[in-house]
Amino acid sequence: MTSLEALDVQQNLKQTLSTLEEAARSVEASLQGGATLPEDSKQTLEVLLKKMGEAEEYYARALDSKELYDRLAAIHRSIGDQAQAAHFEKRGNTFVADELEFKGRLQAFYGNHTKALGFFDEALKLVPDHAFSLKDAEASRKRVEKANKDLEKLKGNANSKNTSKDWLAYGSALFDLGRVEEALAGFEKAIDSDAKNPDALARKGTALQAMDKVQEALEWYRKALEIKPTSMVGRVAMETGPKSKFVSRAASAPADREGALEGAALEGTALADGPGAGFGFAARIAPAMMTTTRTAPMAMPVLGNGFDSTLAIRVIRPSFMQIPLSGNRKRQRVGRATRAPRG
């Protein structure tokens, strides 16, 4: 138990998780199908829970290991502590629900509110009171309802006026409803009417991206940014790049970054600077997607040929978590994606 007792949860999240998971496996193995823990395993479990509490407090969120929470739930269920078992089961579900909600929010940002609702609903099945999913689902549901209500009117305007603006509005409503191929046709007609409409160019990119035609999508994002460098959708897509369509976990050690990028395929990857790099959610998204009140400064990571580890991954939602900052370890309320603390 020496390594567990000596564990400094603030130094390296990957090592913290590895040590905690090893301790949990040891405790579970000592049960051997019984309902009573040996005395040494009781002590190990006590220290394990203490260190886990320290880690959760330091990172101000559930840790990145559903396996750990599931194992602890099973241990407490076996020894008859149903309250603790339920606690750890919910923490594990919250970890998964957080990821689902984030994927849904990215879908909503790109404009597919029907697909976003699918992610939010999945999150709420796991954690019915998941606050962010409840709020985001309500917003996406209103967008879908409005799109259904306005669709025929928008279609009529597009056909009668035949302007880029009207075709863009019609295509956007279709995209809200998850009718991606029809939306793409609308965006293409918007471009036919005005080849220099940056919003139409970017929206064509989002439709192609939703159809997994990522390389084609990037070309349209580039065209949009040539005309309108401030295009939020274009900036997000170009920052995340062809290997980072949505969201996934990253490797914790700097040495794993290259492999993490290669393995991310069409999912986003949360990469951060420092010895605890890799915790949190993907944050390579534009400020337009973020609520920046009371948040730390934010910088966009740069992909392409490599990752600039000097850039900080920062905010998504304020007041969700507290990040431990380097130096004097002040805590500042920020969003849920952050740079890792320096040792």
C-alpha positions as CSV (number, residue, x, y, z in Angstrom):
1,M,0.0,0.0,0.0
2,T,3.1,2.2,0.1
3,S,2.7,3.6,-3.5
4,L,-1.0,4.4,-2.7
5,E,-0.2,6.2,0.5
6,A,2.6,8.2,-1.1
7,L,0.4,9.1,-4.1
8,D,0.3,12.8,-4.9
9,V,-2.9,13.2,-6.9
10,Q,-1.9,16.7,-8.1
11,Q,1.1,15.6,-10.1
12,N,0.0,13.2,-12.8
13,L,-3.6,12.2,-13.6
14,K,-2.6,9.1,-15.6
15,Q,-0.4,7.8,-12.7
16,T,-3.1,8.7,-10.2
17,L,-5.7,6.6,-12.1
18,S,-3.3,3.7,-12.6
19,T,-2.5,3.6,-8.9
20,L,-6.2,3.9,-7.8
21,E,-7.3,1.2,-10.3
22,E,-4.6,-1.2,-9.1
23,A,-5.6,-0.7,-5.5
24,A,-9.3,-1.3,-6.4
25,R,-8.4,-4.5,-8.2
26,S,-6.4,-5.6,-5.2
27,V,-9.3,-5.0,-2.8
28,E,-11.8,-6.7,-5.1
29,A,-9.6,-9.7,-5.5
30,S,-9.3,-10.1,-1.7
31,L,-13.1,-10.6,-1.4
32,Q,-12.8,-13.9,-3.3
33,G,-16.6,-14.1,-3.7
34,G,-17.2,-13.4,0.0
35,A,-18.8,-10.5,1.7
36,T,-16.1,-9.6,4.2
37,L,-12.8,-7.7,3.5
38,P,-9.6,-8.8,5.3
39,E,-8.2,-6.1,7.6
40,D,-5.4,-5.1,5.3
41,S,-7.9,-4.7,2.4
42,K,-10.1,-2.5,4.6
43,Q,-7.1,-0.3,5.2
44,T,-6.3,-0.2,1.5
45,L,-9.9,0.7,0.7
46,E,-9.9,3.5,3.3
47,V,-6.8,5.0,1.8
48,L,-8.1,4.5,-1.7
49,L,-11.3,6.4,-1.0
50,K,-9.3,9.2,0.7
51,K,-7.0,9.6,-2.3
52,M,-9.9,9.4,-4.7
53,G,-11.7,12.2,-2.8
54,E,-8.5,14.3,-3.0
55,A,-8.3,13.8,-6.7
56,E,-12.0,14.6,-7.3
57,E,-11.6,17.7,-5.2
58,Y,-8.4,18.8,-7.0
59,Y,-9.8,18.3,-10.5
60,A,-13.3,19.2,-9.4
61,R,-15.1,16.5,-11.4
62,A,-15.5,12.8,-11.8
63,L,-12.3,11.1,-12.7
64,D,-11.7,9.7,-16.2
65,S,-12.2,6.0,-15.4
66,K,-15.7,4.5,-15.4
67,E,-13.9,1.2,-14.7
68,L,-12.7,2.5,-11.3
69,Y,-16.2,3.7,-10.3
70,D,-17.8,0.4,-11.5
71,R,-15.2,-1.6,-9.5
72,L,-15.8,0.4,-6.3
73,A,-19.6,0.1,-6.7
74,A,-19.2,-3.7,-7.0
75,I,-16.9,-3.8,-3.9
76,H,-19.4,-1.9,-1.8
77,R,-22.3,-3.9,-3.1
78,S,-20.5,-7.1,-2.1
79,I,-19.8,-5.9,1.4
80,G,-23.4,-4.8,1.8
81,D,-22.9,-1.0,1.6
82,Q,-25.6,-0.2,-0.9
83,A,-25.5,3.5,-0.3
84,Q,-21.8,3.7,-1.3
85,A,-22.4,1.3,-4.2
86,A,-25.2,3.6,-5.5
87,H,-22.9,6.6,-5.1
88,F,-20.1,5.2,-7.2
89,E,-22.5,3.9,-9.8
90,K,-23.9,7.3,-10.2
91,R,-20.4,8.9,-10.4
92,G,-19.5,6.4,-13.2
93,N,-22.6,7.2,-15.0
94,T,-22.0,10.9,-14.6
95,F,-18.6,10.5,-16.3
96,V,-20.3,8.9,-19.3
97,A,-23.1,11.4,-19.3
98,D,-20.7,14.3,-19.3
99,E,-19.1,13.0,-22.5
100,L,-22.4,12.4,-24.2
101,E,-23.6,15.9,-23.3
102,F,-20.4,17.3,-24.8
103,K,-20.8,15.4,-28.0
104,G,-24.4,16.6,-28.2
105,R,-23.3,20.2,-27.6
106,L,-20.8,19.9,-30.5
107,Q,-23.6,18.6,-32.7
108,A,-25.8,21.5,-31.7
109,F,-22.9,23.9,-32.4
110,Y,-22.6,22.6,-35.9
111,G,-26.4,22.8,-36.3
112,N,-27.7,19.2,-36.2
113,H,-30.1,19.6,-33.2
114,T,-31.9,16.4,-33.9
115,K,-28.6,14.4,-33.5
116,A,-27.7,16.6,-30.5
117,L,-31.0,15.5,-28.8
118,G,-30.0,11.9,-29.2
119,F,-26.8,12.5,-27.2
120,F,-28.6,14.5,-24.6
121,D,-31.3,11.9,-24.2
122,E,-28.7,9.2,-23.8
123,A,-27.0,11.2,-21.0
124,L,-30.3,11.8,-19.3
125,K,-31.1,8.0,-19.3
126,L,-27.9,7.5,-17.3
127,V,-28.3,10.6,-15.0
128,P,-31.9,11.9,-15.1
129,D,-30.9,15.1,-13.3
130,H,-27.8,15.9,-15.4
131,A,-28.1,19.6,-15.4
132,F,-26.3,20.5,-18.6
133,S,-28.1,17.8,-20.6
134,L,-31.4,19.0,-19.3
135,K,-30.7,22.6,-20.3
136,D,-29.1,21.7,-23.6
137,A,-31.9,19.3,-24.5
138,E,-34.5,22.0,-23.9
139,A,-32.6,24.4,-26.2
140,S,-32.2,21.8,-29.0
141,R,-35.8,20.7,-28.7
142,K,-36.9,24.3,-29.2
143,R,-34.7,24.6,-32.3
144,V,-36.2,21.4,-33.7
145,E,-39.8,22.5,-33.0
146,K,-39.1,25.9,-34.6
147,A,-37.6,24.2,-37.7
148,N,-40.6,22.0,-38.1
149,K,-42.9,25.0,-37.7
150,D,-41.1,27.2,-40.2
151,L,-39.9,24.6,-42.7
152,E,-42.7,25.1,-45.3
153,K,-42.5,28.8,-45.1
154,L,-38.7,28.8,-45.5
155,K,-39.0,26.4,-48.4
156,G,-41.5,28.7,-50.1
157,N,-39.3,31.7,-49.6
158,A,-36.3,29.9,-51.0
159,N,-38.1,28.7,-54.2
160,S,-39.8,32.1,-54.8
161,K,-37.0,34.5,-53.9
162,N,-34.1,32.2,-54.9
163,T,-31.6,34.2,-52.8
164,S,-28.6,32.8,-51.0
165,K,-29.9,34.0,-47.7
166,D,-33.2,32.2,-48.1
167,W,-31.6,28.9,-49.3
168,L,-29.3,29.1,-46.4
169,A,-32.2,29.5,-43.9
170,Y,-34.0,26.6,-45.5
171,G,-30.9,24.4,-45.5
172,S,-30.2,25.3,-41.8
173,A,-33.8,24.3,-40.8
174,L,-33.4,21.0,-42.6
175,F,-30.0,20.5,-40.8
176,D,-31.7,21.2,-37.5
177,L,-34.0,18.3,-38.3
178,G,-31.2,16.0,-39.1
179,R,-32.1,15.9,-42.8
180,V,-28.5,16.3,-43.8
181,E,-28.6,15.4,-47.5
182,E,-31.5,17.7,-48.1
183,A,-29.7,20.4,-46.1
184,L,-26.6,20.0,-48.2
185,A,-28.7,20.6,-51.4
186,G,-30.0,23.8,-49.8
187,F,-26.6,25.0,-49.0
188,E,-25.4,24.3,-52.5
189,K,-28.2,26.3,-53.9
190,A,-27.3,29.1,-51.5
191,I,-23.8,29.0,-53.0
192,D,-25.1,28.9,-56.5
193,S,-26.9,32.2,-55.7
194,D,-23.9,33.7,-54.1
195,A,-20.6,31.9,-54.4
196,K,-19.0,34.3,-51.9
197,N,-21.5,33.8,-49.1
198,P,-19.1,32.5,-46.3
199,D,-21.9,31.2,-44.1
200,A,-23.2,29.1,-46.9
201,L,-19.7,27.8,-47.6
202,A,-19.2,26.9,-44.0
203,R,-22.6,25.2,-43.7
204,K,-21.9,23.1,-46.7
205,G,-18.8,22.0,-44.8
206,T,-20.8,21.0,-41.8
207,A,-23.2,18.9,-43.9
208,L,-20.3,17.2,-45.6
209,Q,-18.6,16.6,-42.2
210,A,-21.8,15.1,-40.9
211,M,-21.7,12.7,-43.9
212,D,-18.2,11.7,-42.9
213,K,-16.7,13.5,-46.0
214,V,-14.2,15.3,-43.8
215,Q,-11.6,16.1,-46.3
216,E,-14.2,17.6,-48.6
217,A,-15.6,19.5,-45.7
218,L,-12.3,21.1,-44.9
219,E,-12.0,22.5,-48.4
220,W,-15.3,24.4,-47.9
221,Y,-14.2,25.6,-44.4
222,R,-11.1,27.0,-46.0
223,K,-13.1,28.8,-48.6
224,A,-15.3,30.3,-46.0
225,L,-12.3,31.5,-43.9
226,E,-10.7,33.1,-47.0
227,I,-13.8,35.3,-47.3
228,K,-14.6,35.6,-43.6
229,P,-11.7,34.9,-41.3
230,T,-13.9,35.2,-38.2
231,S,-16.3,32.4,-39.3
232,M,-16.8,30.5,-36.1
233,V,-17.8,27.2,-37.7
234,G,-14.9,27.4,-40.1
235,R,-12.4,28.2,-37.4
236,V,-13.7,25.3,-35.2
237,A,-13.4,22.9,-38.0
238,M,-10.0,24.0,-39.1
239,E,-8.7,24.0,-35.6
240,T,-9.9,20.4,-34.9
241,G,-8.7,19.1,-38.3
242,P,-9.6,16.0,-40.2
243,K,-8.7,13.6,-37.4
244,S,-10.8,15.3,-34.8
245,K,-14.5,15.4,-35.7
246,F,-16.0,15.3,-32.3
247,V,-14.7,14.2,-28.9
248,S,-12.7,11.5,-27.1
249,R,-10.1,11.2,-24.3
250,A,-6.5,11.8,-24.9
251,A,-3.3,10.1,-23.8
252,S,-2.1,11.5,-20.5
253,A,1.6,11.6,-21.1
254,P,3.2,14.0,-23.6
255,A,4.9,11.0,-25.2
256,D,1.5,9.6,-26.1
257,R,0.3,12.7,-27.9
258,E,1.3,11.6,-31.4
259,G,-0.3,8.2,-31.0
260,A,-3.4,9.8,-29.5
261,L,-3.8,12.1,-32.5
262,E,-3.3,9.2,-34.9
263,G,-5.8,7.1,-33.0
264,A,-8.4,9.8,-32.6
265,A,-9.6,9.3,-36.2
266,L,-12.8,11.3,-36.6
267,E,-13.1,12.1,-32.9
268,G,-11.7,15.1,-31.0
269,T,-8.9,14.7,-28.6
270,A,-8.4,16.7,-25.4
271,L,-4.7,17.5,-25.2
272,A,-3.2,19.7,-22.6
273,D,0.2,20.8,-21.3
274,G,2.1,19.5,-18.3
275,P,2.6,16.2,-16.5
276,G,-1.2,15.7,-16.0
277,A,-2.0,16.3,-19.7
278,G,-5.0,14.8,-21.2
279,F,-7.7,15.1,-18.6
280,G,-11.0,16.8,-19.3
281,F,-13.0,17.2,-22.5
282,A,-12.0,18.3,-26.0
283,A,-11.8,22.1,-26.0
284,R,-10.6,22.8,-29.5
285,I,-13.7,24.8,-30.2
286,A,-14.3,28.5,-31.0
287,P,-15.2,31.1,-28.4
288,A,-18.6,31.4,-29.9
289,M,-19.5,28.0,-28.5
290,M,-18.3,28.9,-25.1
291,T,-19.7,30.9,-22.2
292,T,-16.7,33.0,-21.2
293,T,-18.0,34.9,-18.2
294,R,-15.7,34.5,-15.2
295,T,-13.4,32.3,-17.2
296,A,-9.6,32.1,-17.6
297,P,-8.0,33.3,-20.9
298,M,-8.5,30.8,-23.7
299,A,-6.2,29.8,-26.5
300,M,-7.0,27.4,-29.4
301,P,-4.6,24.4,-29.8
302,V,-3.1,24.1,-33.2
303,L,-3.2,20.8,-35.0
304,G,-2.0,20.0,-38.5
305,N,1.5,18.8,-38.5
306,G,1.7,18.8,-34.7
307,F,0.3,20.1,-31.4
308,D,1.5,23.3,-29.9
309,S,1.7,22.2,-26.2
310,T,2.3,25.8,-25.1
311,L,-1.3,26.7,-25.8
312,A,-3.7,26.3,-22.9
313,I,-6.9,24.3,-23.3
314,R,-9.4,26.4,-21.4
315,V,-13.1,27.2,-21.0
316,I,-16.3,25.6,-22.1
317,R,-18.7,26.4,-19.2
318,P,-18.1,28.5,-16.2
319,S,-18.8,27.3,-12.7
320,F,-18.7,23.6,-13.7
321,M,-15.3,23.0,-12.3
322,Q,-12.4,24.6,-10.6
323,I,-9.0,24.2,-12.3
324,P,-5.8,24.0,-10.2
325,L,-3.5,26.6,-11.5
326,S,0.3,26.4,-11.4
327,G,2.4,28.4,-9.0
328,N,0.4,29.3,-6.0
329,R,-2.3,26.8,-6.9
330,K,-5.1,29.4,-6.9
331,R,-8.4,28.0,-7.9
332,Q,-10.3,29.8,-10.6
333,R,-13.8,28.9,-11.7
334,V,-13.8,27.9,-15.3
335,G,-15.3,25.5,-17.7
336,R,-14.8,21.8,-17.9
337,A,-11.8,21.6,-20.2
338,T,-8.5,22.9,-19.0
339,R,-4.8,22.8,-19.2
340,A,-3.2,20.4,-16.8
341,P,-1.4,21.6,-13.7
342,R,2.3,21.9,-13.9
343,G,4.2,19.8,-11.4
